[in-house]
Amino acid sequence: QAHLVESGGGLVQPGGSLRLSCAASGSSVSVYAMGWYRQAPGKEREMVALITAGGETSYAEFVKGRFTIVRDNVKNTVYLEMNSLKPEDTAVYYCNMKFIAWGKGTLVTVSS
């Protein structure tokens, strides 16, 4: 049974950077499509970035050019590298293994 654990969230100033990690166990991140989603207070969960088993990536328009999804098959971990963070990026960020599992999320707060 797959298990996903996110880490790396925290408080960062506008314009700053963070790297989120999603460590998987029980299933391989190289076999399934992996994604990062986020949910801000009072809003629905939305897709942020996806990476297919073949390595193709896609991003929501609001993060294009600022966020990068990276997969490390050896460490069985997926990362979300976030740059030029904005206050509107504040949310709980969740890792997803398509059709298989969700993590419990990690909070990112962008504030001065």
MMTF fields as JSON, N, C-alpha, C and O atoms, coordinates in Angstrom:
{
  "mmtfVersion": "1.0.0",
  "mmtfProducer": "UNKNOWN",
  "numBonds": 447,
  "numAtoms": 448,
  "numGroups": 112,
  "numChains": 1,
  "numModels": 1,
  "chainsPerModel": [1],
  "groupsPerChain": [112],
  "chainIdList": ["A"],
  "bondAtomList": [4, 2, 8, 6, 12, 10, 16, 14, 20, 18, 24, 22, 28, 26, 32, 30, 36, 34, 40, 38, 44, 42, 48, 46, 52, 50, 56, 54, 60, 58, 64, 62, 68, 66, 72, 70, 76, 74, 80, 78, 84, 82, 88, 86, 92, 90, 96, 94, 100, 98, 104, 102, 108, 106, 112, 110, 116, 114, 120, 118, 124, 122, 128, 126, 132, 130, 136, 134, 140, 138, 144, 142, 148, 146, 152, 150, 156, 154, 160, 158, 164, 162, 168, 166, 172, 170, 176, 174, 180, 178, 184, 182, 188, 186, 192, 190, 196, 194, 200, 198, 204, 202, 208, 206, 212, 210, 216, 214, 220, 218, 224, 222, 228, 226, 232, 230, 236, 234, 240, 238, 244, 242, 248, 246, 252, 250, 256, 254, 260, 258, 264, 262, 268, 266, 272, 270, 276, 274, 280, 278, 284, 282, 288, 286, 292, 290, 296, 294, 300, 298, 304, 302, 308, 306, 312, 310, 316, 314, 320, 318, 324, 322, 328, 326, 332, 330, 336, 334, 340, 338, 344, 342, 348, 346, 352, 350, 356, 354, 360, 358, 364, 362, 368, 366, 372, 370, 376, 374, 380, 378, 384, 382, 388, 386, 392, 390, 396, 394, 400, 398, 404, 402, 408, 406, 412, 410, 416, 414, 420, 418, 424, 422, 428, 426, 432, 430, 436, 434, 440, 438, 444, 442],
  "bondOrderList": [1, 1, 1, 1, 1, 1, 1, 1, 1, 1, 1, 1, 1, 1, 1, 1, 1, 1, 1, 1, 1, 1, 1, 1, 1, 1, 1, 1, 1, 1, 1, 1, 1, 1, 1, 1, 1, 1, 1, 1, 1, 1, 1, 1, 1, 1, 1, 1, 1, 1, 1, 1, 1, 1, 1, 1, 1, 1, 1, 1, 1, 1, 1, 1, 1, 1, 1, 1, 1, 1, 1, 1, 1, 1, 1, 1, 1, 1, 1, 1, 1, 1, 1, 1, 1, 1, 1, 1, 1, 1, 1, 1, 1, 1, 1, 1, 1, 1, 1, 1, 1, 1, 1, 1, 1, 1, 1, 1, 1, 1, 1],
  "groupList": [{"groupName": "GLN", "atomNameList": ["N", "CA", "C", "O"], "elementList": ["N", "C", "C", "O"], "formalChargeList": [0, 0, 0, 0], "bondAtomList": [1, 0, 2, 1, 3, 2], "bondOrderList": [1, 1, 2], "singleLetterCode": "Q", "chemCompType": "L-PEPTIDE LINKING"}, {"groupName": "ALA", "atomNameList": ["N", "CA", "C", "O"], "elementList": ["N", "C", "C", "O"], "formalChargeList": [0, 0, 0, 0], "bondAtomList": [1, 0, 2, 1, 3, 2], "bondOrderList": [1, 1, 2], "singleLetterCode": "A", "chemCompType": "L-PEPTIDE LINKING"}, {"groupName": "HIS", "atomNameList": ["N", "CA", "C", "O"], "elementList": ["N", "C", "C", "O"], "formalChargeList": [0, 0, 0, 0], "bondAtomList": [1, 0, 2, 1, 3, 2], "bondOrderList": [1, 1, 2], "singleLetterCode": "H", "chemCompType": "L-PEPTIDE LINKING"}, {"groupName": "LEU", "atomNameList": ["N", "CA", "C", "O"], "elementList": ["N", "C", "C", "O"], "formalChargeList": [0, 0, 0, 0], "bondAtomList": [1, 0, 2, 1, 3, 2], "bondOrderList": [1, 1, 2], "singleLetterCode": "L", "chemCompType": "L-PEPTIDE LINKING"}, {"groupName": "VAL", "atomNameList": ["N", "CA", "C", "O"], "elementList": ["N", "C", "C", "O"], "formalChargeList": [0, 0, 0, 0], "bondAtomList": [1, 0, 2, 1, 3, 2], "bondOrderList": [1, 1, 2], "singleLetterCode": "V", "chemCompType": "L-PEPTIDE LINKING"}, {"groupName": "GLU", "atomNameList": ["N", "CA", "C", "O"], "elementList": ["N", "C", "C", "O"], "formalChargeList": [0, 0, 0, 0], "bondAtomList": [1, 0, 2, 1, 3, 2], "bondOrderList": [1, 1, 2], "singleLetterCode": "E", "chemCompType": "L-PEPTIDE LINKING"}, {"groupName": "SER", "atomNameList": ["N", "CA", "C", "O"], "elementList": ["N", "C", "C", "O"], "formalChargeList": [0, 0, 0, 0], "bondAtomList": [1, 0, 2, 1, 3, 2], "bondOrderList": [1, 1, 2], "singleLetterCode": "S", "chemCompType": "L-PEPTIDE LINKING"}, {"groupName": "GLY", "atomNameList": ["N", "CA", "C", "O"], "elementList": ["N", "C", "C", "O"], "formalChargeList": [0, 0, 0, 0], "bondAtomList": [1, 0, 2, 1, 3, 2], "bondOrderList": [1, 1, 2], "singleLetterCode": "G", "chemCompType": "PEPTIDE LINKING"}, {"groupName": "PRO", "atomNameList": ["N", "CA", "C", "O"], "elementList": ["N", "C", "C", "O"], "formalChargeList": [0, 0, 0, 0], "bondAtomList": [1, 0, 2, 1, 3, 2], "bondOrderList": [1, 1, 2], "singleLetterCode": "P", "chemCompType": "L-PEPTIDE LINKING"}, {"groupName": "ARG", "atomNameList": ["N", "CA", "C", "O"], "elementList": ["N", "C", "C", "O"], "formalChargeList": [0, 0, 0, 0], "bondAtomList": [1, 0, 2, 1, 3, 2], "bondOrderList": [1, 1, 2], "singleLetterCode": "R", "chemCompType": "L-PEPTIDE LINKING"}, {"groupName": "CYS", "atomNameList": ["N", "CA", "C", "O"], "elementList": ["N", "C", "C", "O"], "formalChargeList": [0, 0, 0, 0], "bondAtomList": [1, 0, 2, 1, 3, 2], "bondOrderList": [1, 1, 2], "singleLetterCode": "C", "chemCompType": "L-PEPTIDE LINKING"}, {"groupName": "TYR", "atomNameList": ["N", "CA", "C", "O"], "elementList": ["N", "C", "C", "O"], "formalChargeList": [0, 0, 0, 0], "bondAtomList": [1, 0, 2, 1, 3, 2], "bondOrderList": [1, 1, 2], "singleLetterCode": "Y", "chemCompType": "L-PEPTIDE LINKING"}, {"groupName": "MET", "atomNameList": ["N", "CA", "C", "O"], "elementList": ["N", "C", "C", "O"], "formalChargeList": [0, 0, 0, 0], "bondAtomList": [1, 0, 2, 1, 3, 2], "bondOrderList": [1, 1, 2], "singleLetterCode": "M", "chemCompType": "L-PEPTIDE LINKING"}, {"groupName": "TRP", "atomNameList": ["N", "CA", "C", "O"], "elementList": ["N", "C", "C", "O"], "formalChargeList": [0, 0, 0, 0], "bondAtomList": [1, 0, 2, 1, 3, 2], "bondOrderList": [1, 1, 2], "singleLetterCode": "W", "chemCompType": "L-PEPTIDE LINKING"}, {"groupName": "LYS", "atomNameList": ["N", "CA", "C", "O"], "elementList": ["N", "C", "C", "O"], "formalChargeList": [0, 0, 0, 0], "bondAtomList": [1, 0, 2, 1, 3, 2], "bondOrderList": [1, 1, 2], "singleLetterCode": "K", "chemCompType": "L-PEPTIDE LINKING"}, {"groupName": "ILE", "atomNameList": ["N", "CA", "C", "O"], "elementList": ["N", "C", "C", "O"], "formalChargeList": [0, 0, 0, 0], "bondAtomList": [1, 0, 2, 1, 3, 2], "bondOrderList": [1, 1, 2], "singleLetterCode": "I", "chemCompType": "L-PEPTIDE LINKING"}, {"groupName": "THR", "atomNameList": ["N", "CA", "C", "O"], "elementList": ["N", "C", "C", "O"], "formalChargeList": [0, 0, 0, 0], "bondAtomList": [1, 0, 2, 1, 3, 2], "bondOrderList": [1, 1, 2], "singleLetterCode": "T", "chemCompType": "L-PEPTIDE LINKING"}, {"groupName": "PHE", "atomNameList": ["N", "CA", "C", "O"], "elementList": ["N", "C", "C", "O"], "formalChargeList": [0, 0, 0, 0], "bondAtomList": [1, 0, 2, 1, 3, 2], "bondOrderList": [1, 1, 2], "singleLetterCode": "F", "chemCompType": "L-PEPTIDE LINKING"}, {"groupName": "ASP", "atomNameList": ["N", "CA", "C", "O"], "elementList": ["N", "C", "C", "O"], "formalChargeList": [0, 0, 0, 0], "bondAtomList": [1, 0, 2, 1, 3, 2], "bondOrderList": [1, 1, 2], "singleLetterCode": "D", "chemCompType": "L-PEPTIDE LINKING"}, {"groupName": "ASN", "atomNameList": ["N", "CA", "C", "O"], "elementList": ["N", "C", "C", "O"], "formalChargeList": [0, 0, 0, 0], "bondAtomList": [1, 0, 2, 1, 3, 2], "bondOrderList": [1, 1, 2], "singleLetterCode": "N", "chemCompType": "L-PEPTIDE LINKING"}],
  "groupTypeList": [0, 1, 2, 3, 4, 5, 6, 7, 7, 7, 3, 4, 0, 8, 7, 7, 6, 3, 9, 3, 6, 10, 1, 1, 6, 7, 6, 6, 4, 6, 4, 11, 1, 12, 7, 13, 11, 9, 0, 1, 8, 7, 14, 5, 9, 5, 12, 4, 1, 3, 15, 16, 1, 7, 7, 5, 16, 6, 11, 1, 5, 17, 4, 14, 7, 9, 17, 16, 15, 4, 9, 18, 19, 4, 14, 19, 16, 4, 11, 3, 5, 12, 19, 6, 3, 14, 8, 5, 18, 16, 1, 4, 11, 11, 10, 19, 12, 14, 17, 15, 1, 13, 7, 14, 7, 16, 3, 4, 16, 4, 6, 6],
  "groupIdList": [1, 2, 3, 4, 5, 6, 7, 8, 9, 10, 11, 12, 13, 14, 15, 16, 17, 18, 19, 20, 21, 22, 23, 24, 25, 26, 27, 28, 29, 30, 31, 32, 33, 34, 35, 36, 37, 38, 39, 40, 41, 42, 43, 44, 45, 46, 47, 48, 49, 50, 51, 52, 53, 54, 55, 56, 57, 58, 59, 60, 61, 62, 63, 64, 65, 66, 67, 68, 69, 70, 71, 72, 73, 74, 75, 76, 77, 78, 79, 80, 81, 82, 83, 84, 85, 86, 87, 88, 89, 90, 91, 92, 93, 94, 95, 96, 97, 98, 99, 100, 101, 102, 103, 104, 105, 106, 107, 108, 109, 110, 111, 112],
  "secStructList": [7, 7, 3, 3, 3, 3, 3, 7, 7, 3, 3, 3, 7, 6, 6, 7, 7, 3, 3, 3, 3, 3, 3, 3, 3, 1, 1, 7, 6, 6, 6, 1, 7, 3, 3, 3, 3, 3, 3, 7, 6, 6, 1, 7, 7, 3, 3, 3, 3, 3, 3, 7, 6, 6, 7, 7, 3, 3, 3, 7, 4, 4, 4, 6, 6, 6, 3, 3, 3, 3, 3, 3, 6, 6, 6, 6, 3, 3, 3, 3, 3, 3, 7, 1, 7, 7, 4, 4, 4, 7, 3, 3, 3, 3, 3, 3, 3, 6, 6, 6, 3, 3, 7, 7, 7, 3, 3, 3, 3, 3, 7, 7],
  "xCoordList": [0.847, 0.0, 0.892, 1.814, 0.602, 1.441, 1.214, 0.105, 2.294, 2.247, 3.114, 4.274, 2.532, 3.238, 3.377, 2.414, 4.568, 4.806, 5.45, 6.547, 4.751, 5.286, 6.095, 5.843, 7.059, 7.839, 8.397, 8.349, 8.926, 9.575, 8.777, 9.278, 7.543, 6.747, 7.242, 8.08, 6.713, 7.102, 6.731, 5.978, 7.268, 7.015, 8.153, 9.328, 7.791, 8.792, 8.291, 7.087, 9.212, 8.844, 8.511, 8.997, 7.693, 7.425, 8.725, 9.648, 8.776, 9.982, 10.949, 11.925, 10.689, 11.574, 11.327, 10.51, 12.061, 12.001, 11.828, 12.23, 11.228, 11.103, 11.183, 10.866, 11.614, 11.555, 10.753, 11.129, 9.655, 8.841, 9.294, 9.71, 9.204, 9.545, 8.342, 7.539, 8.228, 7.193, 7.887, 8.246, 8.072, 8.726, 7.68, 6.708, 7.888, 6.93, 7.478, 8.684, 6.564, 6.898, 5.744, 4.591, 6.08, 5.043, 4.752, 4.218, 5.093, 4.947, 6.034, 6.594, 6.315, 7.396, 6.871, 5.906, 7.519, 7.119, 7.437, 6.956, 8.24, 8.601, 7.524, 7.535, 6.606, 5.597, 4.313, 3.617, 4.022, 2.751, 2.976, 4.051, 1.948, 1.968, 1.909, 1.156, 2.706, 2.767, 2.378, 2.624, 1.771, 1.353, 1.421, 1.404, 1.499, 1.368, 0.079, -0.203, -0.676, -1.913, -1.839, -1.012, -2.717, -2.749, -4.178, -5.051, -4.378, -5.691, -5.509, -4.944, -5.991, -5.944, -7.203, -8.215, -7.159, -8.339, -9.564, -9.513, -10.67, -11.907, -11.984, -12.96, -10.963, -10.945, -10.864, -10.541, -11.163, -11.067, -9.612, -8.777, -9.352, -8.02, -7.804, -8.711, -6.596, -6.287, -4.944, -4.043, -4.836, -3.59, -2.532, -2.819, -1.314, -0.178, 0.791, 1.161, 1.197, 2.183, 2.025, 1.68, 2.284, 2.191, 3.425, 4.042, 3.779, 4.834, 4.356, 3.97, 4.381, 3.927, 5.018, 6.158, 4.65, 5.643, 6.754, 7.895, 6.42, 7.406, 8.242, 9.17, 7.909, 8.715, 8.19, 8.83, 7.032, 6.454, 5.856, 5.212, 6.08, 5.588, 4.544, 4.544, 3.662, 2.688, 2.437, 2.583, 2.054, 1.911, 0.647, 0.188, 0.106, -0.968, -0.397, 0.771, -1.232, -0.764, -0.192, 0.771, -0.778, -0.37, 0.992, 1.488, 1.613, 2.941, 3.979, 5.159, 3.554, 4.49, 5.645, 5.45, 6.841, 8.032, 8.555, 9.653, 7.782, 8.201, 8.42, 9.317, 7.615, 7.687, 8.206, 7.988, 8.896, 9.392, 9.153, 9.487, 8.576, 8.392, 9.526, 9.846, 10.127, 11.287, 11.071, 10.568, 11.445, 11.293, 12.676, 13.487, 12.938, 14.174, 13.791, 13.319, 13.992, 13.581, 14.423, 13.931, 15.663, 16.529, 16.044, 15.982, 15.704, 15.219, 13.714, 13.16, 13.055, 11.606, 10.886, 9.999, 11.292, 10.812, 10.507, 11.191, 9.47, 9.133, 9.263, 8.867, 9.81, 10.035, 9.223, 8.881, 8.929, 8.363, 9.252, 9.266, 9.987, 10.859, 10.066, 9.563, 9.965, 9.116, 9.964, 10.638, 9.932, 10.671, 9.712, 8.564, 10.206, 9.425, 8.047, 7.03, 8.031, 6.762, 5.99, 6.562, 4.674, 3.749, 2.814, 2.604, 2.254, 1.306, 0.157, -0.338, -0.268, -1.359, -0.964, -1.818, 0.317, 0.759, 0.553, 0.781, 0.134, -0.12, -1.216, -2.323, -0.895, -1.843, -1.217, -0.029, -2.032, -1.517, -1.241, -2.111, -0.042, 0.374, 0.36, 0.919, -0.285, -0.463, 0.233, 0.262, 0.78, 1.377, 0.366, -0.364, 0.338, -0.598, 0.103, 0.872, -0.174, 0.216, -1.075, -1.986, -1.164, -2.432, -3.136, -2.57, -4.385, -5.287, -4.873, -5.541, -3.781, -3.236, -3.299, -3.843, -2.743, -2.625, -2.453, -2.028, -2.8, -2.555, -1.724, -1.851, -0.883, -0.224, -1.126, -2.231, -0.65, -1.453, -1.235, -1.965, -0.233, -0.028, 1.021, 1.343, 1.551, 2.496, 2.12, 1.832, 2.13, 1.654, 2.762, 3.872, 2.438, 3.333, 2.661, 1.535, 3.362, 2.846, 3.822, 5.003, 3.309, 4.139, 3.665, 2.58, 4.501, 4.1, 5.329, 6.352, 5.21, 6.293, 6.044, 6.85],
  "yCoordList": [-1.178, 0.0, 1.24, 1.355, 2.172, 3.349, 4.311, 4.452, 4.965, 5.956, 7.131, 6.958, 8.346, 9.551, 10.508, 10.743, 11.055, 12.001, 13.257, 13.207, 14.389, 15.663, 16.335, 16.128, 17.134, 17.935, 19.147, 19.225, 20.09, 21.25, 22.533, 23.587, 22.463, 23.677, 24.578, 24.184, 25.779, 26.717, 28.128, 28.365, 29.066, 30.494, 31.078, 30.89, 31.783, 32.395, 33.772, 33.993, 34.68, 36.03, 36.047, 35.208, 36.99, 37.137, 37.265, 37.969, 36.565, 36.543, 35.436, 35.201, 34.757, 33.698, 32.366, 32.257, 31.348, 30.017, 28.948, 29.124, 27.851, 26.662, 25.441, 25.503, 24.328, 23.057, 22.073, 21.743, 21.612, 20.599, 19.213, 19.015, 18.265, 16.886, 15.99, 16.24, 14.953, 13.937, 12.585, 12.092, 11.993, 10.7, 9.601, 9.606, 8.659, 7.576, 6.267, 6.019, 5.433, 4.077, 3.177, 3.603, 1.925, 0.978, 0.923, -0.072, 1.97, 2.015, 2.918, 3.761, 2.724, 3.479, 4.727, 4.659, 5.865, 7.109, 7.077, 7.925, 6.113, 6.042, 5.349, 5.428, 4.677, 3.886, 4.681, 4.482, 5.574, 6.297, 7.771, 8.317, 8.4, 9.85, 10.424, 9.948, 11.444, 12.096, 13.559, 14.18, 14.103, 15.49, 16.209, 15.604, 17.515, 18.399, 19.206, 19.738, 19.276, 20.046, 20.969, 20.781, 21.97, 22.845, 23.266, 23.283, 23.604, 24.067, 25.229, 25.077, 26.382, 27.572, 27.63, 27.024, 28.344, 28.441, 28.933, 29.957, 28.194, 28.591, 28.312, 28.684, 27.655, 27.369, 25.866, 25.091, 25.471, 24.067, 23.696, 24.545, 22.407, 21.917, 22.079, 21.83, 22.497, 22.714, 22.104, 21.993, 21.712, 21.125, 22.21, 23.325, 21.875, 22.784, 22.293, 23.044, 21.026, 20.481, 18.971, 18.313, 18.43, 16.995, 16.508, 17.243, 15.251, 14.593, 13.179, 12.441, 12.799, 11.474, 10.434, 10.776, 9.169, 8.1, 8.255, 7.859, 8.824, 9.038, 10.287, 10.531, 11.091, 12.265, 13.573, 14.613, 13.538, 14.778, 15.572, 15.017, 16.877, 17.738, 18.714, 19.083, 19.118, 20.15, 20.97, 20.48, 22.233, 23.162, 23.998, 24.279, 24.384, 25.361, 26.689, 26.998, 27.461, 28.739, 29.646, 30.373, 29.608, 30.545, 30.217, 30.99, 29.079, 28.763, 28.579, 28.384, 28.639, 28.442, 29.433, 30.633, 28.904, 29.736, 29.974, 30.503, 29.588, 29.79, 28.465, 28.367, 27.453, 26.163, 25.098, 25.172, 24.108, 22.981, 21.691, 21.593, 20.707, 19.386, 18.492, 18.44, 17.783, 16.93, 15.582, 15.509, 14.529, 13.184, 12.537, 12.589, 11.933, 11.182, 9.726, 9.359, 8.897, 7.496, 6.712, 5.768, 7.1, 6.394, 6.617, 5.682, 7.86, 8.189, 7.954, 8.095, 7.595, 7.394, 8.619, 8.508, 9.772, 11.047, 11.994, 11.994, 12.793, 13.845, 15.184, 15.321, 16.157, 17.472, 18.534, 18.377, 19.599, 20.788, 21.955, 22.386, 22.457, 23.597, 24.857, 25.03, 25.727, 26.913, 28.162, 28.344, 29.009, 30.271, 31.444, 31.271, 32.625, 33.854, 33.714, 34.049, 33.219, 32.955, 34.232, 35.289, 34.104, 35.221, 34.905, 33.734, 35.92, 35.65, 34.738, 33.949, 34.832, 33.982, 32.524, 31.685, 32.212, 30.811, 30.143, 28.942, 30.897, 30.346, 29.294, 29.564, 28.088, 26.963, 25.735, 25.717, 24.727, 23.406, 22.687, 22.6, 22.184, 21.516, 20.004, 19.49, 19.321, 17.87, 17.168, 17.661, 16.026, 15.154, 14.067, 13.568, 13.715, 12.687, 11.697, 12.069, 10.434, 9.351, 8.943, 8.428, 9.168, 9.086, 7.764, 6.692, 7.865, 6.736, 5.901, 4.919, 6.273, 5.387, 6.005, 5.396, 7.217, 7.744, 9.253, 9.861, 9.845, 11.251, 11.348, 10.517, 12.356, 12.666, 13.512, 13.876, 13.829, 14.61, 16.107, 16.907, 16.485, 17.888, 18.566, 18.122, 19.661, 20.504, 21.962, 22.352, 22.751, 24.13, 25.056, 25.05, 25.851, 26.901, 28.244, 28.481, 29.113, 30.452, 31.472, 31.483, 32.329, 33.366, 34.716, 35.196, 35.299, 36.525, 37.277, 36.68, 38.599, 39.418, 39.728, 40.409],
  "zCoordList": [0.0, 0.0, 0.0, 0.807, -0.922, -1.049, 0.101, 0.615, 0.488, 1.568, 1.142, 0.768, 1.202, 0.769, 1.95, 2.68, 2.134, 3.217, 2.645, 2.088, 2.789, 2.335, 3.447, 4.634, 3.034, 3.976, 3.233, 2.005, 4.012, 3.411, 3.452, 3.06, 3.919, 4.02, 5.141, 5.952, 5.171, 6.206, 5.841, 4.896, 6.6, 6.375, 5.54, 5.856, 4.479, 3.609, 3.184, 3.059, 2.968, 2.535, 1.047, 0.289, 0.634, -0.809, -1.587, -1.179, -2.722, -3.53, -3.162, -3.874, -2.06, -1.606, -2.296, -3.211, -1.827, -2.425, -1.356, -0.205, -1.754, -0.927, -1.827, -3.015, -1.24, -1.95, -1.114, 0.011, -1.673, -1.011, -1.461, -2.602, -0.539, -0.844, -0.599, 0.3, -1.402, -1.235, -1.282, -2.352, -0.106, -0.019, -0.086, 0.669, -0.997, -1.194, -0.656, -0.68, -0.169, 0.23, -0.179, -0.246, -0.451, -0.824, -2.314, -2.805, -3.03, -4.494, -5.057, -4.355, -6.327, -6.954, -7.668, -8.429, -7.41, -8.076, -9.562, -10.313, -9.998, -11.413, -12.249, -13.477, -11.579, -12.287, -12.529, -13.526, -11.604, -11.667, -11.972, -11.722, -12.515, -12.614, -11.205, -10.356, -10.975, -9.664, -9.805, -10.839, -8.762, -8.85, -7.53, -6.458, -7.638, -6.482, -6.66, -7.734, -5.592, -5.557, -4.347, -3.454, -4.332, -3.159, -2.854, -3.721, -1.594, -1.161, -0.203, 0.879, -0.612, 0.23, 1.093, 0.74, 2.21, 3.076, 2.317, 1.635, 2.441, 1.798, 0.32, -0.332, -0.227, -1.669, -1.915, -1.015, -3.146, -3.516, -3.82, -4.134, -3.712, -4.05, -5.553, -6.347, -5.939, -7.346, -7.71, -6.879, -8.97, -9.453, -9.581, -10.018, -9.198, -9.321, -10.395, -11.297, -10.292, -11.225, -11.307, -10.325, -12.496, -12.726, -13.455, -14.227, -13.197, -13.968, -14.272, -13.365, -15.553, -15.947, -15.681, -15.365, -15.813, -15.663, -16.698, -16.459, -17.831, -18.887, -18.72, -19.492, -17.697, -17.412, -17.973, -17.817, -18.626, -19.137, -17.982, -17.092, -18.015, -16.943, -17.474, -18.649, -16.577, -16.901, -15.638, -14.519, -15.847, -14.727, -14.876, -15.983, -13.737, -13.755, -14.235, -14.001, -14.903, -15.456, -14.38, -14.625, -13.189, -12.148, -11.528, -10.708, -11.904, -11.387, -12.489, -12.2, -13.739, -14.843, -14.769, -14.575, -14.928, -14.869, -13.467, -13.295, -12.462, -11.066, -10.33, -9.492, -10.632, -9.937, -10.897, -12.106, -10.335, -11.119, -10.351, -9.17, -11.019, -10.41, -10.889, -12.076, -9.923, -10.206, -9.545, -8.424, -10.226, -9.685, -9.542, -10.467, -8.389, -8.143, -7.923, -6.847, -8.94, -8.858, -7.835, -7.217, -7.667, -6.713, -5.287, -4.488, -4.978, -3.629, -3.487, -2.397, -4.593, -4.594, -4.025, -3.178, -4.511, -3.986, -5.145, -6.169, -4.955, -5.911, -5.198, -4.04, -5.885, -5.311, -6.048, -7.22, -5.346, -5.98, -5.594, -4.441, -6.559, -6.337, -6.656, -7.767, -5.664, -5.771, -5.624, -4.61, -6.614, -6.616, -6.803, -7.212, -6.497, -6.664, -6.031, -6.64, -4.814, -4.14, -3.873, -3.607, -3.952, -3.758, -2.595, -2.278, -1.957, -0.869, -1.303, -0.497, -2.542, -3.017, -3.207, -3.496, -3.049, -3.057, -1.696, -1.556, -0.718, 0.613, 0.543, 0.076, 1.015, 0.94, 1.593, 1.915, 1.776, 2.113, 0.793, -0.074, 0.657, -0.57, -0.352, 0.618, -1.267, -1.178, -2.343, -3.47, -2.035, -3.046, -3.406, -2.549, -4.682, -5.154, -6.051, -6.937, -5.81, -6.722, -7.411, -6.763, -8.725, -9.434, -9.214, -9.425, -8.784, -8.518, -7.308, -6.985, -6.634, -5.612, -4.214, -3.292, -4.05, -2.701, -2.691, -3.674, -1.537, -1.239, 0.032, 0.932, 0.1, 1.356, 2.231, 1.829, 3.441, 4.375, 4.229, 4.814, 3.45, 3.143, 3.993, 5.095, 3.453, 4.173, 3.912, 2.78, 4.974, 4.875, 4.398, 4.929, 3.385, 2.9, 3.149, 2.711, 3.851, 4.127, 3.567, 3.916, 2.694, 2.084, 2.629, 2.3, 3.46, 4.137, 4.613, 4.947, 4.637, 5.176, 6.647, 7.28]
}
